[in-house]
Amino acid sequence: MNVMVAGGAGYIGSHAVKQLIEAGHRVVAVDNLYRGHRGAVNPRAEFYQIDLAETEALADVLRRHEIECVMHFAALAYVGESVTEPLTYYRNNTAGTVSLLQAMQTAGVRRMVFSSTAATYGEPQSTPIVETMPQEPINPYGWSKWCVERVLRDYGAAEKEFSFAALRYFNVAGSAADGSLGEDHDPETHLIPVLLLAALGRREKVTVFGTDYPTPDGTCIRDYIHVEDLCAAHIRVMEALRPGDGRFYNLGIGRGYSVKEVVEAAERVTGREIPIEYGARRPGDPAVLFADASKIQGELGFAARHTEIDRIVATAWNWFEKHPDGYGK
Ligand SMILES: NC(=O)c1ccc[n+]([C@@H]2O[C@H](COP(=O)([O-])OP(=O)(O)OC[C@H]3O[C@@H](n4cnc5c(N)ncnc54)[C@H](O)[C@@H]3O)[C@@H](O)[C@H]2O)c1
């Protein structure tokens, strides 16, 4: 299939580009490089530096390459930043997606796989989280993605040939098994890379927020899905979409690891002691979040292959150890 990957220079998008190419698809990557890295884009993909807001330029690329599906990863994704700059998030993530959909409409492209997030559930009433549970985001980032889900439902209802899937990711982690790609965010806020940067001495210490949660060891529990499993799920979903489909799936492994368990895994994998500081809880951090991952398994036969936290951390460490400066400047 001819696929456009929007956000193809980012962490997850660059893994998707690589995996799509390896699966025999033709890939065009688009990114404004605001938070991405040109060096992360597989050389076998055509690359265009375009912003989501540039509707005409996107439509030109879609037409020129006869794109059949858009995998849409391009977004700003810092919860804290979204609280202080909500308009930036709604413009980039929500209006940006509307612009991309308009470009697709102009070019006659009728299939989208969209990166949504578990943040659209907000603080769930119970776990595991099932797709049918109420969605009440607790920050503008989550709402900006929730809005896109709403737009997709409405556009899908109006355009009968259009099909889409919104994939609600839990915590994405790990790196390509061959060590060619990794996670390089600036600033980095995700737990596993932060721990590995501390193991490398690139961070003084790591703060664990809250040790008095009602969990076995007092720290928060989260669901970590390996980036390669996540991308494999995207390809499975893309191939399954039929005109008129509107699908919503959780992407997690269906079990959680506590922050302390992840810290211990990082120490085992790196063989280094990681300096930890124990701090107070952060507002809006629920004690336990993990996915019910059975819907996508039942409908499409997808199950994550990496479920052991040490293996997930080991693939990330493989890249960090060789790339302590990430992709460089
Ligand atoms: N990493 C996670 O754990 C996680 C969890 C849930 C959802 N997600 C979603 O997955 C997607 C990818 O996340 P990531 O961790 O790879 O982030 P990332 O920041 O590494 O990648 C996003 C890419 O999109 C690009 N981009 C942003 N706005 C753009 C615009 N207006 N025009 C063109 N390009 C633009 C950035 O330059 C970047 O390369 C995001 O949509 C994010 O919300 C990620």
The ligand as a Tripos MOL2 file, in Angstrom:
@<TRIPOS>MOLECULE
LIG
   44    48     1     0     0
SMALL
NO_CHARGES

@<TRIPOS>ATOM
      1 N1          4.9040    8.2430   23.3670 N.am      1 LIG1
      2 C1          3.8120    7.8190   24.0230 C.2       1 LIG1
      3 O1          3.9160    7.1240   25.0490 O.2       1 LIG1
      4 C2          2.4310    8.1740   23.5200 C.ar      1 LIG1
      5 C3          1.3160    7.7740   24.2750 C.ar      1 LIG1
      6 C4          0.0400    8.0790   23.7970 C.ar      1 LIG1
      7 C5         -0.1260    8.7260   22.5820 C.ar      1 LIG1
      8 N2          0.9800    9.1220   21.8760 N.ar      1 LIG1
      9 C6          0.7810    9.8320   20.6010 C.3       1 LIG1
     10 O2          1.6000    9.2270   19.6160 O.3       1 LIG1
     11 C7          2.0470   10.1960   18.6650 C.3       1 LIG1
     12 C8          3.5460   10.1160   18.4980 C.3       1 LIG1
     13 O3          4.1660   10.3160   19.7600 O.3       1 LIG1
     14 P1          5.7430   10.3570   19.8870 P.3       1 LIG1
     15 O4          6.0780    9.9510   21.2790 O.co2     1 LIG1
     16 O5          6.3500    9.6650   18.7410 O.co2     1 LIG1
     17 O6          5.9820   11.9400   19.7790 O.3       1 LIG1
     18 P2          7.1420   12.7290   18.9940 P.3       1 LIG1
     19 O7          7.0980   14.1230   19.4940 O.co2     1 LIG1
     20 O8          8.4080   11.9770   19.0770 O.co2     1 LIG1
     21 O9          6.6290   12.6800   17.4890 O.3       1 LIG1
     22 C9          5.6470   13.5660   16.9880 C.3       1 LIG1
     23 C10         6.1720   14.1140   15.6770 C.3       1 LIG1
     24 O10         5.1530   14.9190   15.0900 O.3       1 LIG1
     25 C11         5.7740   16.0780   14.5640 C.3       1 LIG1
     26 N3          4.7570   17.1280   14.5310 N.ar      1 LIG1
     27 C12         4.1190   17.6780   15.5930 C.ar      1 LIG1
     28 N4          3.2630   18.6180   15.1730 N.ar      1 LIG1
     29 C13         3.3770   18.6800   13.8150 C.ar      1 LIG1
     30 C14         2.7630   19.4660   12.8190 C.ar      1 LIG1
     31 N5          1.8920   20.4320   13.1210 N.pl3     1 LIG1
     32 N6          3.0990   19.2660   11.5290 N.ar      1 LIG1
     33 C15         4.0220   18.3230   11.2020 C.ar      1 LIG1
     34 N7          4.6440   17.5520   12.1080 N.ar      1 LIG1
     35 C16         4.3220   17.7280   13.3980 C.ar      1 LIG1
     36 C17         6.9320   16.3840   15.5040 C.3       1 LIG1
     37 O11         7.9370   17.1790   14.8990 O.3       1 LIG1
     38 C18         7.4050   14.9730   15.8410 C.3       1 LIG1
     39 O12         8.4200   14.5340   14.9620 O.3       1 LIG1
     40 C19         1.5420   11.5390   19.1730 C.3       1 LIG1
     41 O13         0.3690   11.8490   18.4650 O.3       1 LIG1
     42 C20         1.2400   11.2830   20.6390 C.3       1 LIG1
     43 O14         0.2010   12.1120   21.0970 O.3       1 LIG1
     44 C21         2.2540    8.8610   22.3190 C.ar      1 LIG1
@<TRIPOS>BOND
     1     1     2 1
     2     2     3 2
     3     2     4 1
     4     4     5 ar
     5     4    44 ar
     6     5     6 ar
     7     6     7 ar
     8     7     8 ar
     9     8     9 1
    10     8    44 ar
    11     9    10 1
    12     9    42 1
    13    10    11 1
    14    11    12 1
    15    11    40 1
    16    12    13 1
    17    13    14 1
    18    14    15 2
    19    14    16 1
    20    14    17 1
    21    17    18 1
    22    18    19 2
    23    18    20 1
    24    18    21 1
    25    21    22 1
    26    22    23 1
    27    23    24 1
    28    23    38 1
    29    24    25 1
    30    25    26 1
    31    25    36 1
    32    26    27 ar
    33    26    35 ar
    34    27    28 ar
    35    28    29 ar
    36    29    30 ar
    37    29    35 ar
    38    30    31 1
    39    30    32 ar
    40    32    33 ar
    41    33    34 ar
    42    34    35 ar
    43    36    37 1
    44    36    38 1
    45    38    39 1
    46    40    41 1
    47    40    42 1
    48    42    43 1
@<TRIPOS>SUBSTRUCTURE
     1 LIG1         1 GROUP 0 **** ****
